[in-house]
Amino acid sequence: MVTPDPTTATTTSVTVPITAEQLAAAKPALQQQMLDDKADASHAAAKLDQAADDGKLTLDFEAADALIKAVDAARDQVMDLWKRATDQLATPLQLGENPVAKAISARFADLAVGEDSGAAKALLDLFKVLDDISNALSRNRDTMRDVEEVAEKSMKNAGGSW
C-alpha cells in the first residue's frame, strides 16, 4: 500500500508479508498459469516453425530482417531479466533462524527459482520459445533468398533479365 506524505511530497510503501499458507494456496494456480502460457507459446512457435519449414511463411527480406531483429531483441531482454532475476530471487529471505522462518524462506526460493516451476524457469522457457521463433524466421528468410538467387541465375542463363 502506498501512502502519500503531504509534508515531504514523497511516498512511502508498506510491504505486507505473505504467509506460508497463502503461498501454498497460490502456488498451484501460479504453476498452472505458467504451464498454460508456456503451452500456448510453444504451440504458436511450433506452428510458425512448421509454416517456415513448409515455405508457407512469406515475408520480404526487409520485413523478415526487421522481425528477426525485434524477436532477437525481445529474446535478449528476457535473458538479461532472467540473469538479474535469478540472482536476486535465489537470495534467501532473512526471516530468522527458527525452523518455520527457514521453511518459509525455502518455499519462496522454490517458487522463485525452482527447476520445475519457478518464475526464473518461466523466463528461461520464454527465452527458448523466442529463440525458436528467431531461428524459424531466419531459416525461412535464408531459404527464400536461396530460391530467389537460383531463380535469378536461371533467368539470366536463359537470356532473360531479372
N, C-alpha and C positions, 0 to 999 in steps of 0.2 A: 504494500500500500504506500503511495506517495502522498506526502502532506506538504503543501506549500508553506513556507515560513515568511510571512509578510514583512518582517523586520529586516531580513537579510536578502530577500529576493532569491533565495536558493531553495532547493527541495531536499528533503531527507527521505530515506526509504527504510522500511522495516521488513525484514525477511522473516517469514513465518515458516518454522521448521515443519517438515513432513514426518509423520510417524512411520514406524516400520509397518504398521498395519495398513496405512494409506498407500505406502509404496507397494506392498504386497498386493493390494487390491487393484492398483493401477497397472502393474507390470503386465498381466496377461493382455489387457486391451492395447497397451503400447506395443507389445510384441506382435500382436495380430495385425495392427495397423501397419507396422513396418514390413511384415511379411506380405500383406496385400499390396502395399506400394511397390515393393521390390518385384512382386509377380507382375504387376501392371507394366512397370518399366522394362522388365526383362522381355515380356511379351511384345511390347512395342519395338524394342531393339531387335528382336528376332524377326519380326515382320519386315522391318527396314532392311535388315541383313539379307533376308530372302529376296526381297524386291531388288536389291542391288545385285545379288548373285544371278537373278533371272533376267537382268537387263531391263527391268520394268521401271527402274528409278531413272528419270531423265531430268537432268539439270544442265544448264550451260556451264562452261568451265568457271566463269567468274562467280556465278551463284554457288556452285559447288565449293569453290575455294573459300568464299565468304562463310558458308555454312560450316565447313570443316574448321575454319578459324574460330568461329563462335563456339562450336561444340568443344574444341580443344581448350579454349579459354575457360569455359564452364568446368570442364574436367580438371584443369589445373587449379581453379579456385576451390573445388571440392577437395582436392588433395592437400592444398595449403590449410584448409579448415580442418581436415582430418588430422594433419600433423599437429596443429596447435591444440585442437580439442582433445586428442588422445593423451597428450602430456598433461594437460590441465585436469581432465576428467579422471585420470589414473591416480591423482594425488589423493591420498586417504584423508577423509574428513577427520578433524581433530575434535571429537566429541567426548573424549575422556578415555580413561584406561580400563573402565569396567567392561565386563563381557557383553553387556547389552549395547554399549556405545560402539564397541568393536564390531559387533554383528551388524548394526545399522550401517556403519561405515563400509563394511564388506558388501552389503546388499546394494548400496549406492554405487560402489565401484563396479559391481557386476552389471547393473543396469546401464551404467555409462559406457563401459568398455568391454563388456563380456564378449567372449569369442562367438557365441551363438546368437546373441540377441541385443547386444549393446548398441547405443547410439553411434559409437565410433564405427562399428561394423556396418551400420546402415549407410554411413558416409562412404565407406570403402566399397560397398556394393554399388552405390550410385556412381562412384568413380569408374568402376568396371563397366557399367552399362554405358556411360558416356564414352569410354574408350572403345567399346564395341561399335557404337554408332559412328564414331570418327573413322574407325578402320573400314567399316562398310562403305561409308561415303567416299573415302579415299580410293578404295578398290574400284568402286563404280566410276569415279572420275577418271582414274587411270585406264580402265577398260575402254571407256568412251573415247579417250584421247588416242589409244592404240587403234581403235576401229576407224576413227577419223583419219589418222595418218595412213593406214592401209588403203582406205578409200581414195584419199588424195593421190597417193602414189599410183594406184591402179588407173585413176582418171588421167594422170599425166602420162603414164606409159601407153595409154590408148590414144594419146594425141589430143586429149581434151584439156581444159583448164579448170582450175578449182576455184 
